[in-house]
Amino acid sequence: MADTQADNSQELLIAERYLISLDHKQPDFGGCATYGAQDMTASGASYLALAPFAPSARLSEFMFFRHESVIPIQTHEYCQGALWLLCPHPPGPSLAESLGLWTESQLIDGVIRPFAGLLQKLEAANLTCRSIRPDNMFVGQGLHKIVLGPLGVTAPAEKQPVLFEPLSSAVCRPSARGEGTTDCDIFSLGVIILALAIGKLPLEGLSDADILKRRFEIGTPAAYMQDQKVPVGLRSLLTAMLADDPHNRPSPRDLVTIAPSKVFTVRPVIPARIPLMIGGNAVHTPQALAWYAGRHPAEFSSLLQRKVVSNWLHGELELSVMASLIEQASASFLPAGGSKAVDPATMVITHAISVLDPAAPMFWGGIWFWPEALPQMMVQATVRPDSPDDERTVRNILSFMVGNSDAFLSAHLPQRQRQRQQISALSGMARRMALKGAELVRRFPYEENSFLSCLSKKCLDARISVPEGLLQWLNRHVGIEDLPDDMLARSGFLDEQMRSFLEMHCARQGIIPLSQSQKAGLPGWLADLTLLAAVQRKFDSTPLSFLAQRALPLLEAELRQWRSKSSRARRRVRLGKAAENGNLGVFLATVNDPTGLRLDQRQAQEAEAEIRNLMRVLDEAPERKAANDREARNSGEFFSLLTGIAVAMASIWLEFCQ
């Protein structure tokens, strides 16, 4: 990472080329915090520098994606561990500033055909857009041609208003929508076309809840176009694009070759003459019932038990197959008579909803979500939880789903291939990580998205998404004020999120996750140093002197395992020099030296044996001792012998026994 930052911290030079002005904040672009940037090698070249926090897991593919209807990501660089994306300026204002009123021919030539080509190319690459909305679409001055903001710079559909999302994801919280399908993008494009055709957004002034309620009551096409002056030539097209059943929406291929006044047909939804009442609401379709089941799970569970739902489906809508599946799902999970009451957020609700609306997302634990979005939901719940229990709820859902995937892959999920594939992918990821419990759940977001920033609250604002960046951040934040001695001794250098972040990046490089060293009984701080040394060796050779200096007193205490006083002294000097040099591997090896320690212990054992031998000499039999004494006196050596023994014992004692 070639980067520098000015002393006043208001300018950032990355890749020795792009100068980012941190004090010139721009309006968010593509859903990201954005700053002005200047190319220092080309006079006058100006860019927008985007600062993503949790971009798409497939950002690397979007970086190389090119289409005339998309503002490209020109380049990307890391600075102090944070990812920066450089993009050209948009050609003009966004549609959020002014929609205007477009004619049918202008819409076909400037929006429908170009964006159909874009979606066709994305579909061929197995990608989705999920960012078609007014504030991310730009039109040049005096032109009737729209370009889209950069792709993949935020999590899929996370910035999408409910108005622009099909019901299959509109019911979900933004982080729970997942990548979606091309059908989702077709719907969003249909909303844009409608807004440009009538000069305003449909259902203006309504809350998200009211928008959803209206759409479920009469269907999205009617809710959006009722009482609107929609051009006759576009009405059938928009009815198809805004259809709640994704199978009724046209494909990009259908739109690429569209001609004026082309007619599209949609199979109509036949509502029940007599509605089913739930939560005080009159429900006329199975799809609406599925949504209200999530809003009133206890009442819905009661309706299932009393077979009100199956009877209504069979009698009012003549959906005998669906009614039979509802009864099967209920019989499989509802408790027998006399047993404990049903928990509204159990499998019976999940499976019944899947029968009522095969296109609906999963409902579990009171939350609508697509399984593939669970890692991103964990990110959101960790960083900005919707409620105090949000993180625990999402954690439990993810843990239960990957541990009990078979329960979600049963025969009671007809036409749910998309969900089954997503659940299977999550289970496979869990098996590859070979972790359990909280550690597994914590690793999931990092495993799923290598561009994700470290979620530790300590360094969240730094947006660190590469391991070397976290090393340098730690080296700058290991002072007493940031990490008191008692906290260091108790919790180590890293918190749980930092460990998961680093272990994931190590695992991607084939390094065995070093959390095992902690399980082997090492103190937390020493386990952290072991992990950090491995990361430094693999990713960044920059010295970590401050970090090593902070660990020096702790490692010096570990020298007590050496019995030899002179060896301890020599190693203490080497330890101090290694701390100054900041190489954690050498620093740790000074203490973690099994060969040297075995030699030290063997010498200590030999010394102890020698002391015992000398003690035996002093304790010889009195007769032999007396004879030796007389002989020694006669030869003048008695005093020298005692002195020699005493000196030998003292030397051994001082070297190995203190």
C-alpha positions in Angstrom: 0.0 0.0 0.0 1.7 3.2 -1.2 0.0 6.0 0.6 0.7 9.0 2.6 -1.3 11.5 4.6 -0.5 15.1 5.2 0.3 16.4 8.7 -3.1 18.1 8.9 -4.8 14.8 8.0 -7.0 16.6 5.5 -5.3 15.3 2.3 -4.6 11.7 1.4 -2.2 10.6 -1.4 -2.9 7.1 -2.5 -0.9 5.0 -5.0 1.4 8.1 -5.2 -1.1 9.5 -7.7 -4.5 10.4 -6.4 -4.9 13.2 -3.9 -8.1 12.9 -1.8 -9.4 16.0 -0.1 -10.9 14.8 3.1 -12.2 18.3 3.9 -14.1 18.4 0.7 -16.9 16.0 1.4 -19.2 15.4 -1.6 -22.8 14.2 -1.6 -23.0 10.4 -1.2 -22.4 8.7 -4.5 -23.7 5.2 -5.1 -24.7 5.0 -1.4 -21.1 5.6 -0.2 -19.4 8.5 1.6 -17.7 10.4 -1.2 -14.8 12.9 -1.4 -13.2 15.0 -4.2 -10.0 13.5 -5.7 -7.3 14.8 -8.1 -5.1 12.8 -10.4 -1.7 14.4 -9.7 -0.2 12.9 -12.9 -2.7 14.3 -15.3 -3.4 18.0 -15.2 -7.0 18.8 -14.4 -8.2 15.2 -14.1 -10.8 15.1 -11.3 -12.4 12.1 -9.7 -14.8 11.1 -7.0 -13.2 9.0 -4.2 -15.7 6.5 -2.6 -15.2 5.2 0.9 -17.2 1.9 1.0 -17.7 0.1 4.4 -19.4 -3.1 3.4 -19.5 -3.3 -0.4 -20.8 -6.3 -2.3 -19.0 -9.6 -1.8 -18.6 -9.6 -5.6 -17.0 -6.2 -5.8 -14.0 -7.6 -7.6 -16.2 -8.6 -10.5 -18.0 -5.3 -10.6 -14.7 -3.5 -10.7 -14.0 -4.9 -14.2 -17.5 -4.6 -15.4 -18.0 -2.1 -18.2 -21.2 -0.9 -19.9 -22.1 2.5 -21.5 -25.0 2.8 -19.0 -22.9 2.5 -15.9 -20.3 4.8 -14.4 -17.3 2.6 -14.1 -15.0 2.1 -11.1 -11.8 3.5 -12.6 -9.4 2.0 -10.0 -9.2 1.0 -6.4 -6.5 1.4 -3.8 -5.9 0.8 -0.1 -4.7 3.4 2.2 -4.0 2.6 5.9 -6.0 -0.5 5.4 -9.1 1.3 4.1 -10.5 0.6 0.6 -10.9 3.6 -1.8 -12.7 3.5 -5.1 -12.0 6.1 -7.8 -14.8 7.0 -10.2 -15.4 9.7 -12.8 -18.0 12.4 -12.1 -21.6 11.7 -13.2 -22.6 13.5 -16.4 -25.3 15.6 -14.7 -27.8 15.7 -11.8 -29.5 12.6 -10.4 -33.1 11.8 -11.1 -33.8 12.5 -7.4 -33.2 16.2 -8.1 -35.5 16.3 -11.1 -37.4 13.5 -12.8 -38.9 15.5 -15.7 -41.5 14.2 -18.0 -40.3 11.8 -20.7 -42.2 10.7 -23.8 -42.6 7.0 -24.8 -39.9 7.2 -27.5 -37.5 9.0 -25.2 -38.0 6.2 -22.6 -37.5 3.5 -25.1 -34.4 4.9 -26.6 -32.8 6.5 -23.5 -33.8 4.1 -20.7 -35.5 0.8 -21.7 -33.3 -0.5 -24.4 -29.9 0.6 -22.9 -30.8 -0.7 -19.4 -32.2 -3.9 -20.9 -28.8 -4.4 -22.5 -27.1 -3.7 -19.2 -29.2 -6.2 -17.4 -28.7 -8.8 -20.1 -24.9 -8.4 -19.8 -25.1 -8.6 -16.0 -27.3 -11.7 -16.2 -24.7 -13.3 -18.5 -22.1 -12.7 -15.9 -24.4 -14.1 -13.2 -24.6 -10.7 -11.5 -27.5 -8.5 -10.5 -27.6 -4.7 -10.3 -29.9 -4.0 -7.3 -29.2 -0.3 -7.3 -31.8 1.1 -9.8 -33.2 4.1 -7.9 -33.5 7.9 -8.6 -30.5 9.1 -6.5 -28.2 6.6 -8.3 -29.3 7.5 -11.8 -27.9 10.5 -13.7 -28.9 12.3 -16.8 -26.7 14.7 -18.9 -27.6 18.3 -19.5 -30.2 18.5 -22.2 -30.0 14.8 -22.9 -32.5 12.0 -22.5 -30.1 9.3 -21.7 -29.5 7.9 -18.2 -26.4 6.3 -16.7 -26.3 4.4 -13.4 -23.9 4.9 -10.5 -21.1 2.4 -9.9 -22.1 -1.1 -9.2 -21.3 -3.2 -6.1 -20.2 -0.3 -3.8 -22.8 -1.2 -1.2 -24.4 -4.4 -0.1 -27.0 -5.6 -2.6 -30.3 -3.6 -2.5 -29.3 -2.1 0.9 -30.0 1.5 -0.3 -33.1 0.6 -2.2 -36.4 2.3 -1.1 -39.3 0.0 -0.5 -41.1 1.6 -3.5 -38.4 0.3 -5.9 -38.2 -3.3 -4.6 -40.5 -6.2 -5.6 -42.6 -7.6 -2.7 -40.2 -10.5 -2.4 -37.5 -8.2 -1.0 -39.5 -5.1 0.0 -40.9 -6.9 3.0 -37.3 -7.5 4.2 -35.1 -5.1 6.1 -32.5 -3.6 3.7 -29.7 -5.8 4.9 -31.8 -9.0 4.5 -32.6 -8.7 0.7 -29.6 -10.5 -0.7 -28.4 -10.4 -4.3 -31.9 -11.0 -5.7 -32.4 -11.9 -9.4 -32.7 -10.1 -12.7 -36.4 -10.1 -12.2 -35.8 -7.8 -9.2 -33.9 -5.4 -11.4 -36.7 -5.5 -14.0 -39.1 -4.5 -11.3 -36.9 -1.5 -10.2 -36.5 -0.4 -13.8 -40.3 -0.5 -14.3 -40.7 1.9 -11.3 -38.2 4.3 -12.9 -40.0 4.1 -16.2 -43.3 4.8 -14.6 -41.9 7.7 -12.6 -40.4 9.3 -15.7 -43.6 8.7 -17.7 -45.8 10.5 -15.1 -43.3 13.0 -13.9 -43.4 11.9 -10.2 -43.0 8.9 -7.9 -46.1 6.7 -7.4 -47.6 6.6 -3.9 -45.9 9.8 -2.8 -46.3 10.7 0.8 -47.1 7.2 2.0 -45.0 5.4 4.6 -43.2 2.2 3.8 -45.8 0.2 5.8 -48.7 1.9 4.0 -47.0 1.3 0.6 -46.7 -2.4 1.4 -50.3 -2.6 2.7 -51.6 -1.0 -0.5 -49.6 -3.2 -2.7 -50.8 -6.4 -1.0 -54.4 -5.2 -1.1 -54.8 -4.6 -4.8 -51.4 -5.7 -6.3 -48.4 -3.5 -7.2 -49.3 -2.6 -10.8 -52.8 -1.3 -9.7 -51.4 0.4 -6.6 -48.7 2.3 -8.6 -50.7 3.2 -11.7 -54.2 3.7 -10.4 -55.4 7.3 -11.2 -52.1 8.0 -13.0 -51.9 9.3 -16.6 -49.8 6.5 -17.9 -49.2 6.6 -21.7 -51.4 4.0 -23.3 -48.4 2.4 -25.2 -46.6 1.8 -21.9 -49.4 0.5 -19.8 -49.1 -3.2 -20.7 -45.3 -3.0 -20.4 -45.4 -1.5 -16.9 -48.1 -3.9 -15.8 -45.8 -6.7 -16.7 -42.6 -5.2 -15.3 -44.4 -4.3 -12.0 -46.1 -7.7 -11.7 -45.9 -9.2 -8.2 -45.3 -12.7 -9.7 -41.7 -12.6 -11.0 -42.7 -15.1 -13.7 -44.9 -12.5 -15.3 -42.2 -9.9 -15.8 -40.4 -9.6 -19.1 -36.8 -10.6 -19.5 -34.0 -8.3 -20.6 -34.2 -9.9 -24.0 -37.8 -8.9 -24.4 -36.9 -5.3 -23.6 -33.9 -5.0 -25.8 -36.0 -5.4 -28.9 -39.0 -3.5 -27.6 -41.0 -1.5 -30.1 -43.5 1.4 -29.4 -46.8 0.2 -28.1 -45.7 -3.4 -27.8 -48.3 -5.4 -25.9 -47.4 -7.7 -22.9 -49.8 -10.1 -21.3 -49.9 -10.9 -17.6 -51.9 -13.7 -16.0 -54.4 -11.9 -13.7 -54.6 -12.7 -10.0 -58.1 -13.7 -9.0 -58.9 -12.5 -5.5 -61.3 -14.3 -3.1 -64.8 -13.0 -3.0 -65.0 -13.5 0.7 -61.8 -12.4 2.5 -60.1 -14.1 5.4 -59.7 -11.8 8.3 -56.4 -11.6 10.2 -55.2 -8.8 12.5 -58.3 -6.8 11.6 -57.4 -6.9 7.9 -59.4 -8.4 5.0 -57.1 -10.6 3.0 -58.1 -11.6 -0.6 -55.0 -13.5 -1.9 -52.6 -16.2 -0.6 -49.7 -13.7 -1.1 -51.3 -11.1 1.1 -52.1 -13.8 3.7 -48.4 -14.8 3.8 -47.4 -11.2 4.6 -50.0 -10.8 7.3 -49.0 -14.1 8.8 -45.6 -12.6 9.5 -47.2 -9.5 11.0 -49.6 -11.5 13.2 -48.0 -14.9 13.7 -49.9 -15.9 16.8 -53.3 -15.3 15.2 -52.1 -17.1 12.0 -51.0 -20.1 14.0 -54.5 -20.3 15.5 -56.1 -20.1 12.1 -53.9 -23.0 10.9 -54.8 -25.1 13.9 -58.5 -24.6 13.3 -58.0 -25.3 9.6 -59.5 -21.9 8.7 -56.7 -21.3 6.2 -56.9 -24.6 4.3 -60.7 -24.3 4.2 -60.5 -20.8 2.8 -58.0 -21.7 0.2 -60.1 -24.7 -0.9 -63.5 -23.1 -0.7 -62.9 -19.5 -1.8 -59.9 -19.7 -4.2 -60.3 -23.4 -5.3 -56.6 -23.9 -4.6 -56.9 -27.5 -3.5 -53.3 -28.4 -3.9 -52.2 -25.4 -1.8 -54.8 -26.2 0.8 -53.5 -29.8 1.0 -49.9 -28.6 1.4 -50.9 -26.2 4.2 -52.6 -29.1 6.1 -49.5 -31.2 5.6 -47.2 -28.4 6.8 -49.5 -27.8 9.8 -49.7 -31.5 10.7 -45.9 -31.9 10.6 -45.2 -29.2 13.1 -48.2 -28.4 15.2 -48.2 -30.1 18.6 -50.7 -32.8 19.5 -53.6 -31.9 21.6 -52.9 -31.3 25.3 -49.2 -30.4 24.6 -47.6 -27.0 25.1 -48.7 -24.1 23.1 -47.1 -23.3 19.7 -44.4 -20.7 19.5 -45.6 -18.3 16.8 -42.0 -18.1 15.4 -41.5 -21.8 14.7 -41.2 -23.9 11.7 -44.9 -24.1 11.1 -45.1 -20.4 10.3 -42.0 -20.6 8.0 -43.3 -23.6 6.1 -46.9 -22.3 5.8 -45.7 -19.0 4.4 -43.6 -20.8 1.9 -46.6 -22.7 0.7 -48.8 -19.6 0.4 -46.3 -17.6 -1.5 -43.4 -19.5 -3.2 -41.8 -16.2 -4.2 -41.7 -14.9 -0.7 -38.5 -14.7 1.4 -38.0 -16.8 4.5 -39.7 -15.8 7.7 -38.1 -16.9 10.9 -37.7 -15.4 14.3 -40.1 -12.5 13.4 -37.8 -11.5 10.5 -38.2 -11.7 6.7 -34.9 -12.5 5.0 -33.2 -14.3 2.2 -30.8 -16.9 3.6 -27.8 -15.6 1.5 -28.2 -12.3 3.2 -27.6 -13.6 6.8 -23.9 -12.7 6.8 -24.8 -9.1 5.8 -27.6 -9.1 8.4 -24.9 -10.0 11.0 -22.9 -7.0 9.9 -25.8 -4.7 10.3 -26.8 -6.2 13.6 -23.2 -5.8 14.9 -22.7 -2.2 13.6 -26.2 -0.7 13.7 -28.7 -3.0 15.4 -32.4 -2.3 14.8 -33.1 -3.3 18.4 -31.2 -4.2 21.6 -31.8 -7.9 20.9 -31.1 -7.7 17.1 -27.6 -9.1 17.2 -28.7 -12.1 19.4 -31.7 -12.8 17.2 -29.8 -12.8 13.9 -27.0 -14.8 15.5 -29.4 -17.5 16.7 -31.1 -17.6 13.2 -27.8 -18.1 11.4 -26.5 -20.6 14.0 -29.8 -22.7 13.9 -30.0 -22.6 10.1 -26.5 -23.9 9.4 -26.8 -26.5 12.1 -30.2 -27.7 11.1 -30.3 -27.1 7.3 -32.2 -30.3 6.7 -35.2 -28.9 8.4 -35.4 -26.1 5.9 -34.9 -28.4 2.9 -38.0 -30.6 3.4 -40.7 -31.5 0.9 -42.9 -28.7 2.4 -41.0 -26.1 0.4 -42.3 -26.4 -3.1 -40.7 -24.3 -5.8 -38.2 -23.0 -3.4 -35.0 -24.0 -5.3 -33.5 -20.5 -4.7 -33.8 -20.8 -0.9 -32.6 -24.4 -0.9 -29.5 -23.4 -2.8 -28.8 -20.5 -0.5 -29.2 -22.6 2.6 -27.0 -25.4 1.2 -24.3 -22.8 0.4 -24.4 -21.5 4.0 -24.1 -25.0 5.3 -21.2 -25.7 3.0 -19.4 -22.6 4.1 -19.9 -23.6 7.8 -18.4 -27.0 7.2 -15.3 -25.5 5.5 -14.7 -23.2 8.4 -14.9 -26.1 10.8 -15.8 -23.9 13.7 -18.7 -24.0 16.2 -20.9 -21.7 18.2 -20.2 -17.9 18.5 -16.9 -18.2 16.8 -18.5 -19.7 13.6 -21.2 -17.0 13.5 -18.7 -14.3 14.0 -16.5 -15.5 11.1 -19.4 -15.8 8.6 -19.5 -12.2 7.4 -15.7 -12.1 6.8 -15.7 -15.5 5.2 -18.5 -14.5 2.8 -17.1 -11.1 2.0 -13.4 -10.5 1.8 -13.9 -6.8 1.2 -15.7 -6.3 4.6 -14.1 -3.9 7.0 -13.2 -5.2 10.5 -16.3 -4.9 12.7 -14.5 -4.2 15.9 -16.0 -1.1 17.5 -12.5 0.1 18.3 -11.5 0.6 14.7 -14.8 0.7 12.9 -14.4 4.2 11.7 -11.0 3.3 10.1 -12.8 1.0 7.6 -9.9 -1.5 7.7 -10.4 -4.3 5.2 -7.0 -5.8 4.8 -4.9 -7.5 7.6 -1.8 -5.3 7.2 -4.0 -2.3 7.8 -5.2 -3.7 11.1 -1.5 -4.4 12.1 -0.6 -0.8 11.5 -3.7 0.4 13.3 -2.8 -1.7 16.4 0.7 -0.5 16.3 -0.6 3.1 16.7 -3.2 2.2 19.4 -1.4 0.1 22.0 -0.6 2.9 24.4 -1.7 2.8 28.1 -4.5 5.2 27.3 -5.9 2.9 24.6 -5.1 -0.4 26.2 -4.5 -0.3 30.0 -2.2 -3.0 31.6 -5.0 -4.8 33.3 -7.1 -5.0 30.1 -4.0 -6.2 28.2 -3.2 -9.0 30.7 -6.9 -10.0 30.8 -8.1 -9.7 27.2 -5.0 -9.5 25.1 -4.2 -7.2 22.2 -7.3 -8.1 20.1 -11.0 -8.3 20.6 -13.1 -11.1 19.1 -13.9 -9.3 15.9 -10.3 -8.5 15.3 -9.4 -12.2 15.8 -12.1 -13.4 13.5 -11.0 -10.8 10.8 -7.4 -11.8 10.9 -8.0 -15.6 11.2 -10.2 -15.4 8.1 -7.5 -13.7 6.1 -4.9 -16.2 7.3 -7.2 -19.1 6.4 -7.6 -17.7 2.9 -3.8 -18.0 2.6 -3.7 -21.5 3.8 -2.5 -20.6 7.3 -4.1 -22.7 10.0 -6.4 -20.5 12.2 -4.3 -19.6 15.2 -7.1 -19.5 17.6 -6.1 -23.1 18.4 -3.1 -21.7 20.3 -5.4 -20.0 22.7 -7.3 -23.2 23.2 -3.9 -24.9 24.0 -3.8 -22.9 27.2 -1.7 -19.9 26.2 -2.5 -16.5 27.8 -4.7 -14.4 25.7 -2.1 -11.8 25.0 0.5 -14.4 23.9 -2.1 -16.1 21.6 -2.7 -12.7 20.1 1.0 -12.1 19.6 1.3 -15.5 17.9 -1.5 -14.6 15.5 -0.1 -11.2 14.8 3.3 -12.6 14.1 1.9 -14.9 11.5 -0.1 -12.1 9.9 3.0 -9.8 9.8 5.1 -12.6 8.3 2.5 -13.3 5.5 1.1 -9.9 4.7 3.3 -7.0 5.9 7.0 -6.8 7.0 6.6 -3.2 8.3 8.0 -3.1 11.8 5.6 -3.2 14.7 7.9 -1.6 17.3 5.3 0.0 19.5 3.3 -3.1 19.7 6.4 -5.2 20.6 7.6 -2.7 23.2 4.2 -2.9 24.8 4.5 -6.7 25.0 8.1 -6.6 26.2 7.3 -6.7 30.0 5.0 -9.6 29.5 7.5 -11.6 27.5 10.3 -10.8 29.9 8.2 -12.4 32.6 8.1 -15.6 30.5 11.9 -15.8 30.7 11.5 -17.2 34.2 11.1 -20.6 32.6 14.8 -20.5 31.8 16.8 -21.8 34.8 20.2 -20.3 33.8 20.6 -16.8 35.0 23.2 -15.9 32.4 20.9 -17.3 29.6 18.0 -15.2 30.9 20.2 -12.2 30.9 21.3 -12.8 27.3 17.8 -13.4 26.1 16.5 -10.3 27.9 19.0 -8.2 25.8 18.0 -10.0 22.6 14.3 -9.5 23.5 14.8 -5.8 23.9 16.6 -5.5 20.5 13.9 -7.6 18.8 11.2 -5.2 20.3 13.1 -2.2 18.8 13.2 -3.9 15.4 9.5 -4.7 15.5 9.7 -8.2 14.0 7.1 -10.1 16.0 8.3 -13.5 14.7 11.9 -12.9 16.0 10.5 -11.3 19.1 8.5 -14.3 20.0 11.2 -16.8 19.0 13.5 -15.3 21.6 11.3 -16.7 24.3 9.5 -19.5 22.3 12.7 -21.6 21.8 12.0 -25.2 22.6 15.5 -26.4 21.6 17.2 -23.8 23.8 14.7 -24.4 26.6 15.4 -28.2 26.5 19.1 -27.5 26.6 18.7 -25.2 29.6 16.6 -27.7 31.4 19.1 -30.5 30.8 21.9 -28.3 32.1 19.9 -27.5 35.1 19.2 -31.2 35.8 22.9 -31.9 35.4 23.7 -29.2 37.8 21.3 -30.5 40.3 22.8 -33.9 39.9 26.3 -32.4 40.5 25.0 -30.7 43.7 23.7 -34.0 45.0 27.0 -35.7 44.2 28.9 -33.0 46.1 26.5 -33.4 49.0 27.2 -37.1 49.0 31.0 -36.4 49.2 30.4 -34.2 52.2 28.3 -36.9 53.9 30.7 -39.8 53.4 31.1 -42.4 56.1 32.9 -41.0 59.2 35.8 -43.5 59.0 36.6 -42.7 55.4 36.1 -39.0 56.1 38.5 -39.1 59.1 41.1 -40.9 57.0 40.7 -38.4 54.2 40.8 -35.5 56.7 44.2 -36.8 58.1 45.5 -37.3 54.6 44.4 -33.9 53.5 45.9 -32.2 56.6 49.2 -34.0 56.0 49.2 -32.8 52.4 47.9 -29.3 53.2 44.9 -29.7 50.9 42.0 -30.0 53.4 41.1 -26.4 53.4 41.3 -26.2 49.6 39.0 -29.1 49.2 36.3 -27.6 51.4 36.6 -24.3 49.6 36.4 -25.9 46.2 33.3 -27.8 47.1 31.7 -24.6 48.5 32.5 -22.6 45.4 31.2 -25.3 43.1 27.9 -25.5 45.0 27.5 -21.7 45.1 28.2 -21.4 41.4 25.7 -24.0 40.5 23.1 -22.6 42.9 23.5 -19.0 41.5 23.3 -20.1 37.9 20.4 -22.6 38.0 18.6 -22.4 41.4 17.6 -18.8 41.7 
